[in-house]
Amino acid sequence: MTWDDLTLGVLAAFGCLTLLLTQISEVLSKLPQVIRAWRRVRQELRGGTGASCEDDAAGAGERGPRPH
């Protein structure tokens, strides 16, 4: 194994790590939207017509979590 092979291996490993961290960051940034959409789907399946998810998300910090 030469220094060139070692350098290319290190660069490839860091490239894969950077790609993985970027993908994890993207998934985590979209998670709140996914949760709101899932709540909206559950609410529609139950036939409920309560407050919208945006209202729930805006007021959740003030009132605490909704009772089920």
Buried (B, 14 or more C-beta within 10 A) or exposed (E): EEEEEEEEEEEEEEEEEEEEEEEEEEEEEEEEEEEBEEBBEEBEEEEEEEEEBEEBBEEEEEEEEEEE
